[in-house]
């Protein structure tokens, strides 16, 4: 089983920055996509930023130009650099690794880390 542990969340003022980390352990093979999602009460979890195994990135329109997703393959760690934070970025952030192995797809999730942006 792939295990994901997020860190780096916290309370920050609007305009500030945070960097989230997601450390992966276990059988890291066949991972085709890694991403950061966020969720607020009563709303569906949404993709904030993603990166493919080939290094292509994609971002939600609401965070383009402010957030940057990156990875360190040697450390099996995924990052999300968040700059110019806004109160509407407040959410629980989750990292996700998606494995495609043959015809089987598996999604692995971290436990989530709270990000709170005060105005």
KESEKOL-952245 format. One record per atom (N, C-alpha, C): residue number from 1; residue in three letters; chain; atom name; z, x, y. Coordinates in Angstrom, 3 decimals. Layout:
BEGIN
  doza  drentor  migu  vexpa         w         u         v
   NUM      ala     A     CA         Z         X         Y
...
//
This chain:
BEGIN
  doza  drentor  migu  vexpa         w         u         v
     1      unk     A      N     0.000     0.823    -1.191
     1      unk     A     CA     0.000     0.000     0.000
     1      unk     A      C     0.000     0.866     1.255
     2      unk     A      N    -0.843     0.516     2.195
     2      unk     A     CA    -0.828     1.191     3.489
     2      unk     A      C     0.332     0.639     4.315
     3      unk     A      N     1.104     1.515     4.895
     3      unk     A     CA     2.211     1.096     5.774
     3      unk     A      C     1.934     1.572     7.189
     4      unk     A      N     2.141     0.682     8.139
     4      unk     A     CA     1.878     0.982     9.543
     4      unk     A      C     3.152     0.783    10.346
     5      unk     A      N     3.495     1.753    11.166
     5      unk     A     CA     4.685     1.676    11.989
     5      unk     A      C     4.301     1.933    13.440
     6      unk     A      N     4.514     0.908    14.272
     6      unk     A     CA     4.196     1.037    15.697
     6      unk     A      C     5.407     1.548    16.472
     7      unk     A      N     5.119     2.177    17.583
     7      unk     A     CA     6.165     2.608    18.510
     7      unk     A      C     5.545     2.712    19.902
     8      unk     A      N     6.422     2.826    20.890
     8      unk     A     CA     5.942     3.046    22.252
     8      unk     A      C     6.018     1.850    23.173
     9      unk     A      N     6.391     0.699    22.652
     9      unk     A     CA     6.516    -0.465    23.518
     9      unk     A      C     7.735    -0.345    24.415
    10      unk     A      N     7.847    -1.299    25.337
    10      unk     A     CA     8.996    -1.283    26.228
    10      unk     A      C     8.752    -2.117    27.463
    11      unk     A      N     9.622    -1.920    28.431
    11      unk     A     CA     9.549    -2.641    29.704
    11      unk     A      C     8.994    -1.707    30.771
    12      unk     A      N     8.010    -2.191    31.494
    12      unk     A     CA     7.391    -1.373    32.528
    12      unk     A      C     7.023    -2.278    33.703
    13      unk     A      N     7.001    -1.709    34.885
    13      unk     A     CA     6.595    -2.487    36.061
    13      unk     A      C     5.079    -2.595    36.133
    14      unk     A      N     4.627    -3.627    36.781
    14      unk     A     CA     3.190    -3.801    36.984
    14      unk     A      C     2.602    -2.552    37.637
    15      unk     A      N     1.443    -2.141    37.129
    15      unk     A     CA     0.811    -0.927    37.610
    15      unk     A      C     1.173     0.309    36.817
    16      unk     A      N     2.174     0.186    35.967
    16      unk     A     CA     2.620     1.306    35.165
    16      unk     A      C     1.781     1.502    33.913
    17      unk     A      N     2.226     2.460    33.095
    17      unk     A     CA     1.494     2.833    31.886
    17      unk     A      C     2.427     2.911    30.688
    18      unk     A      N     1.858     2.676    29.534
    18      unk     A     CA     2.543     2.873    28.263
    18      unk     A      C     1.521     3.388    27.263
    19      unk     A      N     2.004     4.137    26.275
    19      unk     A     CA     1.130     4.531    25.171
    19      unk     A      C     1.762     4.060    23.869
    20      unk     A      N     1.036     3.251    23.152
    20      unk     A     CA     1.482     2.779    21.845
    20      unk     A      C     0.940     3.709    20.761
    21      unk     A      N     1.747     3.881    19.734
    21      unk     A     CA     1.345     4.687    18.580
    21      unk     A      C     1.490     3.850    17.323
    22      unk     A      N     0.635     4.118    16.360
    22      unk     A     CA     0.688     3.438    15.063
    22      unk     A      C     0.498     4.508    13.991
    23      unk     A      N     1.584     4.818    13.314
    23      unk     A     CA     1.544     5.852    12.281
    23      unk     A      C     1.297     5.207    10.927
    24      unk     A      N     0.299     5.703    10.228
    24      unk     A     CA    -0.071     5.152     8.931
    24      unk     A      C     0.368     6.073     7.806
    25      unk     A      N     0.786     5.462     6.720
    25      unk     A     CA     1.129     6.222     5.518
    25      unk     A      C     0.629     5.450     4.308
    26      unk     A      N     0.526     6.174     3.198
    26      unk     A     CA     0.028     5.544     1.994
    26      unk     A      C    -1.426     5.924     1.752
    27      unk     A      N    -2.097     5.154     0.896
    27      unk     A     CA    -3.479     5.489     0.522
    27      unk     A      C    -4.476     5.119     1.621
    28      unk     A      N    -4.724     6.073     2.522
    28      unk     A     CA    -5.644     5.833     3.632
    28      unk     A      C    -7.044     6.192     3.180
    29      unk     A      N    -7.719     5.246     2.555
    29      unk     A     CA    -9.109     5.441     2.187
    29      unk     A      C    -9.836     4.120     2.378
    30      unk     A      N   -11.120     4.215     2.639
    30      unk     A     CA   -11.900     3.001     2.790
    30      unk     A      C   -11.610     2.218     4.061
    31      unk     A      N   -10.899     2.840     5.008
    31      unk     A     CA   -10.587     2.144     6.263
    31      unk     A      C   -11.851     2.118     7.125
    32      unk     A      N   -12.337     0.956     7.445
    32      unk     A     CA   -13.578     0.828     8.207
    32      unk     A      C   -13.324     0.464     9.666
    33      unk     A      N   -12.152    -0.085     9.946
    33      unk     A     CA   -11.863    -0.504    11.313
    33      unk     A      C   -10.361    -0.431    11.553
    34      unk     A      N    -9.997     0.024    12.743
    34      unk     A     CA    -8.601     0.052    13.168
    34      unk     A      C    -8.540    -0.634    14.525
    35      unk     A      N    -7.481    -1.376    14.732
    35      unk     A     CA    -7.425    -2.101    15.986
    35      unk     A      C    -6.026    -2.388    16.459
    36      unk     A      N    -5.940    -2.734    17.726
    36      unk     A     CA    -4.705    -3.216    18.334
    36      unk     A      C    -4.918    -4.685    18.704
    37      unk     A      N    -3.975    -5.506    18.304
    37      unk     A     CA    -3.982    -6.921    18.622
    37      unk     A      C    -2.712    -7.227    19.412
    38      unk     A      N    -2.725    -8.368    20.089
    38      unk     A     CA    -1.510    -8.809    20.759
    38      unk     A      C    -1.363   -10.318    20.612
    39      unk     A      N    -0.123   -10.735    20.724
    39      unk     A     CA     0.178   -12.154    20.546
    39      unk     A      C     1.325   -12.552    21.453
    40      unk     A      N     1.167   -13.710    22.087
    40      unk     A     CA     2.235   -14.315    22.875
    40      unk     A      C     2.605   -15.639    22.229
    41      unk     A      N     3.813   -16.133    22.505
    41      unk     A     CA     4.268   -17.372    21.856
    41      unk     A      C     3.292   -18.524    22.067
    42      unk     A      N     2.962   -19.198    20.978
    42      unk     A     CA     2.095   -20.353    21.047
    42      unk     A      C     0.620   -20.049    21.092
    43      unk     A      N     0.278   -18.781    21.054
    43      unk     A     CA    -1.140   -18.403    21.119
    43      unk     A      C    -1.535   -17.612    19.880
    44      unk     A      N    -2.832   -17.623    19.609
    44      unk     A     CA    -3.335   -16.860    18.481
    44      unk     A      C    -3.334   -15.369    18.800
    45      unk     A      N    -3.216   -14.593    17.757
    45      unk     A     CA    -3.311   -13.144    17.912
    45      unk     A      C    -4.738   -12.799    18.327
    46      unk     A      N    -4.862   -11.921    19.318
    46      unk     A     CA    -6.186   -11.564    19.817
    46      unk     A      C    -6.412   -10.067    19.730
    47      unk     A      N    -7.676    -9.702    19.498
    47      unk     A     CA    -8.036    -8.285    19.449
    47      unk     A      C    -8.074    -7.732    20.862
    48      unk     A      N    -7.353    -6.660    21.074
    48      unk     A     CA    -7.320    -5.994    22.373
    48      unk     A      C    -8.310    -4.840    22.395
    49      unk     A      N    -8.283    -4.019    21.342
    49      unk     A     CA    -9.167    -2.862    21.255
    49      unk     A      C    -9.344    -2.490    19.794
    50      unk     A      N   -10.535    -2.011    19.465
    50      unk     A     CA   -10.810    -1.614    18.102
    50      unk     A      C   -11.652    -0.357    18.048
    51      unk     A      N   -11.573     0.318    16.925
    51      unk     A     CA   -12.379     1.521    16.714
    51      unk     A      C   -12.818     1.545    15.264
    52      unk     A      N   -14.093     1.825    15.054
    52      unk     A     CA   -14.613     1.864    13.693
    52      unk     A      C   -14.426     3.256    13.093
    53      unk     A      N   -14.679     3.345    11.805
    53      unk     A     CA   -14.585     4.644    11.134
    53      unk     A      C   -15.581     5.627    11.726
    54      unk     A      N   -16.658     5.125    12.307
    54      unk     A     CA   -17.652     5.982    12.937
    54      unk     A      C   -17.335     6.332    14.371
    55      unk     A      N   -16.247     5.789    14.888
    55      unk     A     CA   -15.819     6.140    16.235
    55      unk     A      C   -16.264     5.197    17.334
    56      unk     A      N   -16.948     4.127    16.976
    56      unk     A     CA   -17.350     3.164    18.000
    56      unk     A      C   -16.153     2.330    18.414
    57      unk     A      N   -16.046     2.088    19.710
    57      unk     A     CA   -14.919     1.335    20.229
    57      unk     A      C   -15.379     0.026    20.862
    58      unk     A      N   -14.473    -0.929    20.879
    58      unk     A     CA   -14.720    -2.175    21.587
    58      unk     A      C   -13.419    -2.664    22.184
    59      unk     A      N   -13.533    -3.369    23.302
    59      unk     A     CA   -12.368    -3.809    24.046
    59      unk     A      C   -12.521    -5.265    24.482
    60      unk     A      N   -11.395    -5.945    24.562
    60      unk     A     CA   -11.395    -7.262    25.183
    60      unk     A      C   -11.744    -7.095    26.656
    61      unk     A      N   -12.449    -8.070    27.198
    61      unk     A     CA   -12.849    -7.984    28.610
    61      unk     A      C   -11.645    -7.794    29.534
    62      unk     A      N   -10.539    -8.397    29.161
    62      unk     A     CA    -9.363    -8.367    30.033
    62      unk     A      C    -8.731    -6.980    30.159
    63      unk     A      N    -9.084    -6.063    29.253
    63      unk     A     CA    -8.458    -4.742    29.298
    63      unk     A      C    -9.457    -3.610    29.529
    64      unk     A      N   -10.727    -3.939    29.614
    64      unk     A     CA   -11.738    -2.898    29.811
    64      unk     A      C   -11.465    -2.127    31.091
    65      unk     A      N   -11.558    -0.810    30.983
    65      unk     A     CA   -11.301     0.044    32.129
    65      unk     A      C    -9.840     0.384    32.333
    66      unk     A      N    -8.952    -0.280    31.606
    66      unk     A     CA    -7.506    -0.018    31.745
    66      unk     A      C    -6.901     0.539    30.462
    67      unk     A      N    -7.386     0.090    29.312
    67      unk     A     CA    -6.839     0.505    28.017
    67      unk     A      C    -7.832     1.419    27.320
    68      unk     A      N    -7.307     2.365    26.561
    68      unk     A     CA    -8.145     3.270    25.774
    68      unk     A      C    -7.563     3.405    24.373
    69      unk     A      N    -8.389     3.140    23.387
    69      unk     A     CA    -7.969     3.305    21.989
    69      unk     A      C    -8.463     4.662    21.501
    70      unk     A      N    -7.633     5.320    20.711
    70      unk     A     CA    -8.024     6.608    20.148
    70      unk     A      C    -7.294     6.805    18.829
    71      unk     A      N    -7.681     7.832    18.109
    71      unk     A     CA    -7.045     8.092    16.823
    71      unk     A      C    -6.953     9.593    16.592
    72      unk     A      N    -5.981     9.958    15.806
    72      unk     A     CA    -5.814    11.343    15.371
    72      unk     A      C    -5.882    11.308    13.853
    73      unk     A      N    -7.019    11.661    13.308
    73      unk     A     CA    -7.211    11.559    11.859
    73      unk     A      C    -6.270    12.498    11.097
    74      unk     A      N    -5.991    13.651    11.666
    74      unk     A     CA    -5.118    14.610    10.988
    74      unk     A      C    -3.703    14.070    10.852
    75      unk     A      N    -3.291    13.273    11.825
    75      unk     A     CA    -1.932    12.713    11.807
    75      unk     A      C    -1.899    11.268    11.309
    76      unk     A      N    -3.085    10.733    10.942
    76      unk     A     CA    -3.166     9.323    10.506
    76      unk     A      C    -2.506     8.393    11.520
    77      unk     A      N    -2.816     8.620    12.776
    77      unk     A     CA    -2.165     7.863    13.842
    77      unk     A      C    -3.204     7.269    14.783
    78      unk     A      N    -2.953     6.020    15.134
    78      unk     A     CA    -3.785     5.281    16.077
    78      unk     A      C    -3.007     5.123    17.370
    79      unk     A      N    -3.699     5.234    18.494
    79      unk     A     CA    -3.041     5.135    19.790
    79      unk     A      C    -3.695     4.050    20.659
    80      unk     A      N    -2.910     3.562    21.599
    80      unk     A     CA    -3.451     2.700    22.636
    80      unk     A      C    -2.817     3.132    23.957
    81      unk     A      N    -3.618     3.735    24.804
    81      unk     A     CA    -3.156     4.102    26.139
    81      unk     A      C    -3.407     2.923    27.063
    82      unk     A      N    -2.348     2.442    27.682
    82      unk     A     CA    -2.441     1.268    28.546
    82      unk     A      C    -2.057     1.658    29.962
    83      unk     A      N    -3.010     1.576    30.862
    83      unk     A     CA    -2.795     1.896    32.269
    83      unk     A      C    -2.958     0.651    33.135
    84      unk     A      N    -2.473     0.749    34.351
    84      unk     A     CA    -2.594    -0.364    35.305
    84      unk     A      C    -2.155    -1.683    34.674
    85      unk     A      N    -1.011    -1.649    34.046
    85      unk     A     CA    -0.534    -2.829    33.316
    85      unk     A      C    -0.261    -3.991    34.253
    86      unk     A      N    -0.512    -5.179    33.737
    86      unk     A     CA    -0.316    -6.422    34.478
    86      unk     A      C     0.681    -7.300    33.732
    87      unk     A      N     1.355    -8.203    34.447
    87      unk     A     CA     2.286    -9.103    33.751
    87      unk     A      C     1.622    -9.867    32.601
    88      unk     A      N     0.351   -10.187    32.740
    88      unk     A     CA    -0.336   -10.924    31.669
    88      unk     A      C    -0.603   -10.076    30.426
    89      unk     A      N    -0.310    -8.793    30.494
    89      unk     A     CA    -0.401    -7.941    29.304
    89      unk     A      C     0.857    -8.044    28.440
    90      unk     A      N     1.855    -8.741    28.925
    90      unk     A     CA     3.092    -8.919    28.169
    90      unk     A      C     2.815    -9.638    26.860
    91      unk     A      N     3.224    -9.029    25.758
    91      unk     A     CA     2.959    -9.582    24.422
    91      unk     A      C     3.599    -8.679    23.385
    92      unk     A      N     3.575    -9.146    22.150
    92      unk     A     CA     3.875    -8.272    21.021
    92      unk     A      C     2.546    -7.675    20.560
    93      unk     A      N     2.519    -6.367    20.467
    93      unk     A     CA     1.301    -5.657    20.078
    93      unk     A      C     1.409    -5.205    18.628
    94      unk     A      N     0.340    -5.454    17.882
    94      unk     A     CA     0.282    -5.108    16.465
    94      unk     A      C    -0.907    -4.191    16.208
    95      unk     A      N    -0.715    -3.214    15.338
    95      unk     A     CA    -1.870    -2.432    14.908
    95      unk     A      C    -2.346    -2.971    13.559
    96      unk     A      N    -3.606    -2.776    13.325
    96      unk     A     CA    -4.251    -3.288    12.118
    96      unk     A      C    -5.208    -2.251    11.575
    97      unk     A      N    -5.157    -2.058    10.263
    97      unk     A     CA    -6.144    -1.240     9.564
    97      unk     A      C    -6.864    -2.160     8.576
    98      unk     A      N    -8.170    -2.112     8.595
    98      unk     A     CA    -8.951    -2.922     7.662
    98      unk     A      C    -9.656    -2.021     6.655
    99      unk     A      N    -9.432    -2.323     5.407
    99      unk     A     CA   -10.052    -1.552     4.340
    99      unk     A      C   -11.153    -2.380     3.707
   100      unk     A      N   -12.293    -1.751     3.495
   100      unk     A     CA   -13.386    -2.343     2.726
   100      unk     A      C   -13.629    -1.439     1.531
   101      unk     A      N   -13.379    -1.972     0.352
   101      unk     A     CA   -13.511    -1.167    -0.874
   101      unk     A      C   -14.256    -2.004    -1.891
   102      unk     A      N   -15.516    -1.647    -2.090
   102      unk     A     CA   -16.358    -2.489    -2.926
   102      unk     A      C   -16.560    -3.821    -2.229
   103      unk     A      N   -16.242    -4.883    -2.920
   103      unk     A     CA   -16.398    -6.218    -2.338
   103      unk     A      C   -15.093    -6.755    -1.767
   104      unk     A      N   -14.052    -5.924    -1.758
   104      unk     A     CA   -12.729    -6.391    -1.350
   104      unk     A      C   -12.367    -5.886     0.036
   105      unk     A      N   -11.866    -6.818     0.837
   105      unk     A     CA   -11.380    -6.480     2.170
   105      unk     A      C    -9.876    -6.707     2.221
   106      unk     A      N    -9.140    -5.725     2.744
   106      unk     A     CA    -7.697    -5.849     2.909
   106      unk     A      C    -7.318    -5.524     4.344
   107      unk     A      N    -6.460    -6.332     4.898
   107      unk     A     CA    -5.927    -6.090     6.237
   107      unk     A      C    -4.464    -5.677     6.135
   108      unk     A      N    -4.125    -4.616     6.825
   108      unk     A     CA    -2.748    -4.129     6.872
   108      unk     A      C    -2.261    -4.206     8.315
   109      unk     A      N    -1.008    -4.663     8.472
   109      unk     A     CA    -0.452    -4.876     9.804
   109      unk     A      C     0.860    -4.127     9.967
   110      unk     A      N     1.093    -3.680    11.182
   110      unk     A     CA     2.397    -3.150    11.513
   110      unk     A      C     3.350    -4.282    11.841
   111      unk     A      N     4.587    -3.912    12.167
   111      unk     A     CA     5.630    -4.902    12.415
   111      unk     A      C     5.595    -5.440    13.832
   112      unk     A      N     4.846    -4.786    14.699
   112      unk     A     CA     4.734    -5.219    16.082
   112      unk     A      C     5.688    -4.484    16.999
   113      unk     A      N     5.261    -4.307    18.229
   113      unk     A     CA     6.115    -3.693    19.250
   113      unk     A      C     5.960    -4.491    20.539
   114      unk     A      N     7.080    -4.789    21.174
   114      unk     A     CA     7.080    -5.635    22.364
   114      unk     A      C     6.706    -4.820    23.592
   115      unk     A      N     5.770    -5.359    24.355
   115      unk     A     CA     5.415    -4.793    25.654
   115      unk     A      C     5.707    -5.859    26.703
   116      unk     A      N     6.538    -5.509    27.671
   116      unk     A     CA     6.884    -6.436    28.736
   116      unk     A      C     6.557    -5.783    30.070
   117      unk     A      N     5.736    -6.465    30.869
   117      unk     A     CA     5.331    -5.952    32.170
   117      unk     A      C     5.927    -6.864    33.241
   118      unk     A      N     6.775    -6.305    34.061
   118      unk     A     CA     7.419    -7.090    35.119
   118      unk     A      C     6.598    -7.023    36.405
   119      unk     A      N     6.662    -8.101    37.163
   119      unk     A     CA     5.882    -8.157    38.419
   119      unk     A      C     6.673    -7.618    39.593
//
